[in-house]
Amino acid sequence: MKDQKLINKNEWENPANWTSGKWGGIYFSHEDSRTWVPKRIVKMGWTLNLAKPAGLFWLIGFLVGIPLLIVLAAAIFICQ
């Protein structure tokens, strides 16, 4: 357990696992066991580890789910 925590920490600290970006970039590490990881600027919250299948499912869920919720909310508003 401690070994995986150390691996996760080392992977998170490795700049090669991050894309450069204004808000901390995108995180991609096969060795990190976490799906959700803190952003490089920790005060900015969390980001997805896109090397994990669960991370990709969360991303797709956000990309599909948020527009769907907006359309449903607009439809409910219009139908009232």
MODELLER restraints for C-alpha pairs under 7 A, 6 or more apart:
rsr = mdl.restraints
at = mdl.atoms
rsr.add(forms.Gaussian(group=physical.xy_distance, feature=features.Distance(at['CA:7:A'], at['CA:32:A']), mean=6.55, stdev=0.5))
rsr.add(forms.Gaussian(group=physical.xy_distance, feature=features.Distance(at['CA:8:A'], at['CA:32:A']), mean=4.63, stdev=0.5))
rsr.add(forms.Gaussian(group=physical.xy_distance, feature=features.Distance(at['CA:8:A'], at['CA:33:A']), mean=6.62, stdev=0.5))
rsr.add(forms.Gaussian(group=physical.xy_distance, feature=features.Distance(at['CA:11:A'], at['CA:17:A']), mean=6.93, stdev=0.5))
rsr.add(forms.Gaussian(group=physical.xy_distance, feature=features.Distance(at['CA:11:A'], at['CA:29:A']), mean=6.79, stdev=0.5))
rsr.add(forms.Gaussian(group=physical.xy_distance, feature=features.Distance(at['CA:11:A'], at['CA:31:A']), mean=6.99, stdev=0.5))
rsr.add(forms.Gaussian(group=physical.xy_distance, feature=features.Distance(at['CA:11:A'], at['CA:32:A']), mean=6.16, stdev=0.5))
rsr.add(forms.Gaussian(group=physical.xy_distance, feature=features.Distance(at['CA:17:A'], at['CA:27:A']), mean=5.74, stdev=0.5))
rsr.add(forms.Gaussian(group=physical.xy_distance, feature=features.Distance(at['CA:17:A'], at['CA:28:A']), mean=5.27, stdev=0.5))
rsr.add(forms.Gaussian(group=physical.xy_distance, feature=features.Distance(at['CA:17:A'], at['CA:29:A']), mean=5.78, stdev=0.5))
rsr.add(forms.Gaussian(group=physical.xy_distance, feature=features.Distance(at['CA:18:A'], at['CA:25:A']), mean=5.90, stdev=0.5))
rsr.add(forms.Gaussian(group=physical.xy_distance, feature=features.Distance(at['CA:18:A'], at['CA:26:A']), mean=5.45, stdev=0.5))
rsr.add(forms.Gaussian(group=physical.xy_distance, feature=features.Distance(at['CA:18:A'], at['CA:27:A']), mean=4.73, stdev=0.5))
rsr.add(forms.Gaussian(group=physical.xy_distance, feature=features.Distance(at['CA:18:A'], at['CA:28:A']), mean=6.45, stdev=0.5))
rsr.add(forms.Gaussian(group=physical.xy_distance, feature=features.Distance(at['CA:19:A'], at['CA:25:A']), mean=4.84, stdev=0.5))
rsr.add(forms.Gaussian(group=physical.xy_distance, feature=features.Distance(at['CA:19:A'], at['CA:26:A']), mean=5.20, stdev=0.5))
rsr.add(forms.Gaussian(group=physical.xy_distance, feature=features.Distance(at['CA:19:A'], at['CA:27:A']), mean=6.78, stdev=0.5))
rsr.add(forms.Gaussian(group=physical.xy_distance, feature=features.Distance(at['CA:24:A'], at['CA:39:A']), mean=5.95, stdev=0.5))
rsr.add(forms.Gaussian(group=physical.xy_distance, feature=features.Distance(at['CA:24:A'], at['CA:40:A']), mean=5.15, stdev=0.5))
rsr.add(forms.Gaussian(group=physical.xy_distance, feature=features.Distance(at['CA:24:A'], at['CA:41:A']), mean=6.19, stdev=0.5))
rsr.add(forms.Gaussian(group=physical.xy_distance, feature=features.Distance(at['CA:27:A'], at['CA:48:A']), mean=6.63, stdev=0.5))
rsr.add(forms.Gaussian(group=physical.xy_distance, feature=features.Distance(at['CA:27:A'], at['CA:49:A']), mean=5.22, stdev=0.5))
rsr.add(forms.Gaussian(group=physical.xy_distance, feature=features.Distance(at['CA:27:A'], at['CA:50:A']), mean=6.37, stdev=0.5))
rsr.add(forms.Gaussian(group=physical.xy_distance, feature=features.Distance(at['CA:28:A'], at['CA:49:A']), mean=5.23, stdev=0.5))
rsr.add(forms.Gaussian(group=physical.xy_distance, feature=features.Distance(at['CA:28:A'], at['CA:50:A']), mean=5.12, stdev=0.5))
rsr.add(forms.Gaussian(group=physical.xy_distance, feature=features.Distance(at['CA:28:A'], at['CA:51:A']), mean=4.94, stdev=0.5))
rsr.add(forms.Gaussian(group=physical.xy_distance, feature=features.Distance(at['CA:29:A'], at['CA:49:A']), mean=6.53, stdev=0.5))
rsr.add(forms.Gaussian(group=physical.xy_distance, feature=features.Distance(at['CA:29:A'], at['CA:51:A']), mean=5.40, stdev=0.5))
rsr.add(forms.Gaussian(group=physical.xy_distance, feature=features.Distance(at['CA:30:A'], at['CA:51:A']), mean=5.31, stdev=0.5))
rsr.add(forms.Gaussian(group=physical.xy_distance, feature=features.Distance(at['CA:30:A'], at['CA:52:A']), mean=6.75, stdev=0.5))
rsr.add(forms.Gaussian(group=physical.xy_distance, feature=features.Distance(at['CA:34:A'], at['CA:49:A']), mean=6.94, stdev=0.5))
rsr.add(forms.Gaussian(group=physical.xy_distance, feature=features.Distance(at['CA:35:A'], at['CA:48:A']), mean=5.74, stdev=0.5))
rsr.add(forms.Gaussian(group=physical.xy_distance, feature=features.Distance(at['CA:35:A'], at['CA:49:A']), mean=5.06, stdev=0.5))
rsr.add(forms.Gaussian(group=physical.xy_distance, feature=features.Distance(at['CA:35:A'], at['CA:52:A']), mean=6.26, stdev=0.5))
rsr.add(forms.Gaussian(group=physical.xy_distance, feature=features.Distance(at['CA:35:A'], at['CA:54:A']), mean=6.35, stdev=0.5))
rsr.add(forms.Gaussian(group=physical.xy_distance, feature=features.Distance(at['CA:35:A'], at['CA:55:A']), mean=5.44, stdev=0.5))
rsr.add(forms.Gaussian(group=physical.xy_distance, feature=features.Distance(at['CA:36:A'], at['CA:46:A']), mean=6.33, stdev=0.5))
rsr.add(forms.Gaussian(group=physical.xy_distance, feature=features.Distance(at['CA:36:A'], at['CA:47:A']), mean=5.67, stdev=0.5))
rsr.add(forms.Gaussian(group=physical.xy_distance, feature=features.Distance(at['CA:36:A'], at['CA:48:A']), mean=4.74, stdev=0.5))
rsr.add(forms.Gaussian(group=physical.xy_distance, feature=features.Distance(at['CA:36:A'], at['CA:49:A']), mean=6.04, stdev=0.5))
rsr.add(forms.Gaussian(group=physical.xy_distance, feature=features.Distance(at['CA:37:A'], at['CA:46:A']), mean=5.45, stdev=0.5))
rsr.add(forms.Gaussian(group=physical.xy_distance, feature=features.Distance(at['CA:37:A'], at['CA:47:A']), mean=5.45, stdev=0.5))
rsr.add(forms.Gaussian(group=physical.xy_distance, feature=features.Distance(at['CA:37:A'], at['CA:48:A']), mean=6.15, stdev=0.5))
rsr.add(forms.Gaussian(group=physical.xy_distance, feature=features.Distance(at['CA:37:A'], at['CA:49:A']), mean=6.68, stdev=0.5))
rsr.add(forms.Gaussian(group=physical.xy_distance, feature=features.Distance(at['CA:38:A'], at['CA:45:A']), mean=5.93, stdev=0.5))
rsr.add(forms.Gaussian(group=physical.xy_distance, feature=features.Distance(at['CA:38:A'], at['CA:46:A']), mean=4.25, stdev=0.5))
rsr.add(forms.Gaussian(group=physical.xy_distance, feature=features.Distance(at['CA:38:A'], at['CA:47:A']), mean=6.02, stdev=0.5))
rsr.add(forms.Gaussian(group=physical.xy_distance, feature=features.Distance(at['CA:39:A'], at['CA:45:A']), mean=5.92, stdev=0.5))
rsr.add(forms.Gaussian(group=physical.xy_distance, feature=features.Distance(at['CA:39:A'], at['CA:46:A']), mean=5.09, stdev=0.5))
rsr.add(forms.Gaussian(group=physical.xy_distance, feature=features.Distance(at['CA:39:A'], at['CA:47:A']), mean=5.65, stdev=0.5))
rsr.add(forms.Gaussian(group=physical.xy_distance, feature=features.Distance(at['CA:48:A'], at['CA:55:A']), mean=5.37, stdev=0.5))
rsr.add(forms.Gaussian(group=physical.xy_distance, feature=features.Distance(at['CA:49:A'], at['CA:55:A']), mean=5.49, stdev=0.5))
rsr.add(forms.Gaussian(group=physical.xy_distance, feature=features.Distance(at['CA:50:A'], at['CA:56:A']), mean=5.64, stdev=0.5))
